[in-house]
Amino acid sequence: MLGPLNKNNPVIIQMLGICSALAVTSKLEPAIVMGLSVTVVVAFANVIISLIRNTIPNRIRIIVQLVVVAALVTVVSEFLKAYAFDVNKQLSVFVGLIITNCILMGRLEAFALGNGPWASFLDGIGNGLGYGLILVIIGFFRELFGSGSLLGIQVIPQAVYDFGYVNNGLVILPPMALFVVAVIIWVHRSRNKELQES
Amino acid sequence: MEELLSTFVRSIFVDNMIFAYYLGMCSFLAVSKNVKTALGLGVAVTFILVCTLPINYLLENYVLKEGALAWMGAEYAEVNLSFLSFIIFIAIIASFTQLVEMVVERFAPALYASLGIFLPLIAVNCAILGGSLFMQQKAFPNVGVATVYGLGSGIGWMLAIVGMAAVREKLTYSDIPKPLRGLGITFIITGLMGIGFMCFSGLKI
C-alpha cells in the first residue's frame, strides 16, 4: 500500500493523472480537496470493479468502468457542491474530469480486474494518496511563491514586501506547474538512481 | 460568422487544450515519441471531438439543462437533469469511440492498423470530455459554435502533440542530466512551449 507514495508514485513514475495534477494546483486548498476526491473515487471504483470483475464481458469493460466511475464522480461532485461550494467553483470542470483521470483507468485495468476487493481498496487508497502527495507539494510551492500565502493565510510577512519583494506572477500561470513537476522528478530520480532512463 | 471565426482561433491558440488547461496530458506524454503516430492520434482526437460536441450540445440543451424538457409539455418544464450530465457525456463519448473504431476497422483497415491501441483509448482522453464540459460551462449560443469549438480544440491539441513529437525526435542527440532524461525534460519542454503559446493570450479578432 505504501509503494505508490514513493517508488511507484502514480504521477511521477507511472505518468498517470497528470492533467488534473497540473491544473488544480495554483493554490493549496483545491489541491488538497482534489487529492481527497480522487482517493475516494479510486478506492471505491476499485472495490466495485473488483466485485463484479468476473461478470463483465471483456469487450465492453471500458464502458462499464466508465459508467461506474462516472456514477461515483457524480456523487462526489454533488457532495462538493453542497459542502464546499467555493472550492467546487475553483475546480470547475476538473471535478468532472476525474472520470477520465488516467489513474482510475490505469488502476482499474492493472489491478482491480485481477485482485480481490480488499486488496483493490488498499491499492486505490495508496494510489490516491500518492497522487494527493504530489498535488500538495506542487500546490504548496505555487501558492507560497505565487501569492505569498498558504491555504489563504498570508505567510510571507508584510515587512518583506516593504523591502521590495514581489510575488512571482509567473508561478500562478500554467507553464510553471510543468517546471515544478520536472524539478520534483529530477530530485526524486537523483535519489533513486534505478529509476533513471538512459 | 465572426463569432465562428473567433471561437475557432481562440480555441486553437488562446484556450489551447494542452498549454492552457493541460487536458489530454497522459496520451500527450505517452504518444509524442514520433511525429507519425502523434499526427494519427491528433487526427483521431479532432474527429471524435467534432462528432461528440454537437451531440452533447443538443443533449445538454434539449434534455439535461434546467427547463430543457419544456418542449415535451408544461409539466416537464421544471425538471433539472444536469446532475446526470457526466454519465450521459461519457456514455456518448465511449459509444461513439466504439462506433468509430468499428467503422474504421471495416472501411479503412490501413488507418486502423496504424492507429492501433490509441483508438479505443481516446474514450478516456481528458481532452474529449473536457471539451464537452467546457461547452457546458461556456453555454455556446448555437450548435454551430459548439462544433467549431470542437474542431478548434482538436486542431490545437494536434498542433501541440505534433510539435512536441518533433522536438523529442531531436532530443535524442542532446546531452541531458541523467535524472532529467525522459519524463523530466519532456515536462520542461512542454512548459517552454506553453510560455510560447501564452503570447497569443491577448489575441482578438
Chai-1 contact restraints between the chains, C-beta under 6 A:
chainA,res_idxA,chainB,res_idxB,connection_type,confidence,min_distance_angstrom,max_distance_angstrom,comment,restraint_id
A,M15,B,L29,contact,1.0,0.0,6.0,A-B,restraint_1
A,I18,B,M25,contact,1.0,0.0,6.0,A-B,restraint_2
A,I18,B,C26,contact,1.0,0.0,6.0,A-B,restraint_3
A,C19,B,Y22,contact,1.0,0.0,6.0,A-B,restraint_4
A,C19,B,L23,contact,1.0,0.0,6.0,A-B,restraint_5
A,C19,B,M25,contact,1.0,0.0,6.0,A-B,restraint_6
A,C19,B,C126,contact,1.0,0.0,6.0,A-B,restraint_7
A,L22,B,Y22,contact,1.0,0.0,6.0,A-B,restraint_8
A,A23,B,Y22,contact,1.0,0.0,6.0,A-B,restraint_9
A,I63,B,A94,contact,1.0,0.0,6.0,A-B,restraint_10
A,L66,B,I90,contact,1.0,0.0,6.0,A-B,restraint_11
A,L66,B,A94,contact,1.0,0.0,6.0,A-B,restraint_12
A,A70,B,F86,contact,1.0,0.0,6.0,A-B,restraint_13
A,A70,B,I87,contact,1.0,0.0,6.0,A-B,restraint_14
A,A70,B,I90,contact,1.0,0.0,6.0,A-B,restraint_15
A,V73,B,F86,contact,1.0,0.0,6.0,A-B,restraint_16
A,T74,B,F86,contact,1.0,0.0,6.0,A-B,restraint_17
A,V93,B,L133,contact,1.0,0.0,6.0,A-B,restraint_18
A,G96,B,F86,contact,1.0,0.0,6.0,A-B,restraint_19
A,G96,B,L133,contact,1.0,0.0,6.0,A-B,restraint_20
A,L97,B,C126,contact,1.0,0.0,6.0,A-B,restraint_21
A,L97,B,G130,contact,1.0,0.0,6.0,A-B,restraint_22
A,I99,B,I90,contact,1.0,0.0,6.0,A-B,restraint_23
A,T100,B,V124,contact,1.0,0.0,6.0,A-B,restraint_24
A,T100,B,C126,contact,1.0,0.0,6.0,A-B,restraint_25
A,T100,B,L129,contact,1.0,0.0,6.0,A-B,restraint_26
A,C102,B,C26,contact,1.0,0.0,6.0,A-B,restraint_27
A,M105,B,V124,contact,1.0,0.0,6.0,A-B,restraint_28
A,P174,B,A20,contact,1.0,0.0,6.0,A-B,restraint_29
A,P174,B,G194,contact,1.0,0.0,6.0,A-B,restraint_30
A,P175,B,G191,contact,1.0,0.0,6.0,A-B,restraint_31
A,P175,B,G194,contact,1.0,0.0,6.0,A-B,restraint_32
A,P175,B,I195,contact,1.0,0.0,6.0,A-B,restraint_33
A,L178,B,F187,contact,1.0,0.0,6.0,A-B,restraint_34
A,L178,B,T190,contact,1.0,0.0,6.0,A-B,restraint_35
A,L178,B,G191,contact,1.0,0.0,6.0,A-B,restraint_36
A,F179,B,G191,contact,1.0,0.0,6.0,A-B,restraint_37
A,V181,B,F187,contact,1.0,0.0,6.0,A-B,restraint_38
A,A182,B,G184,contact,1.0,0.0,6.0,A-B,restraint_39
A,A182,B,F187,contact,1.0,0.0,6.0,A-B,restraint_40
A,A182,B,I188,contact,1.0,0.0,6.0,A-B,restraint_41
A,I185,B,L183,contact,1.0,0.0,6.0,A-B,restraint_42
A,I185,B,G184,contact,1.0,0.0,6.0,A-B,restraint_43
A,W186,B,P179,contact,1.0,0.0,6.0,A-B,restraint_44
A,W186,B,L180,contact,1.0,0.0,6.0,A-B,restraint_45
A,W186,B,G184,contact,1.0,0.0,6.0,A-B,restraint_46
A,R189,B,P179,contact,1.0,0.0,6.0,A-B,restraint_47
A,S190,B,P179,contact,1.0,0.0,6.0,A-B,restraint_48
A,Q196,B,K178,contact,1.0,0.0,6.0,A-B,restraint_49
A,Q196,B,P179,contact,1.0,0.0,6.0,A-B,restraint_50
A,E197,B,R181,contact,1.0,0.0,6.0,A-B,restraint_51
A,E197,B,G182,contact,1.0,0.0,6.0,A-B,restraint_52
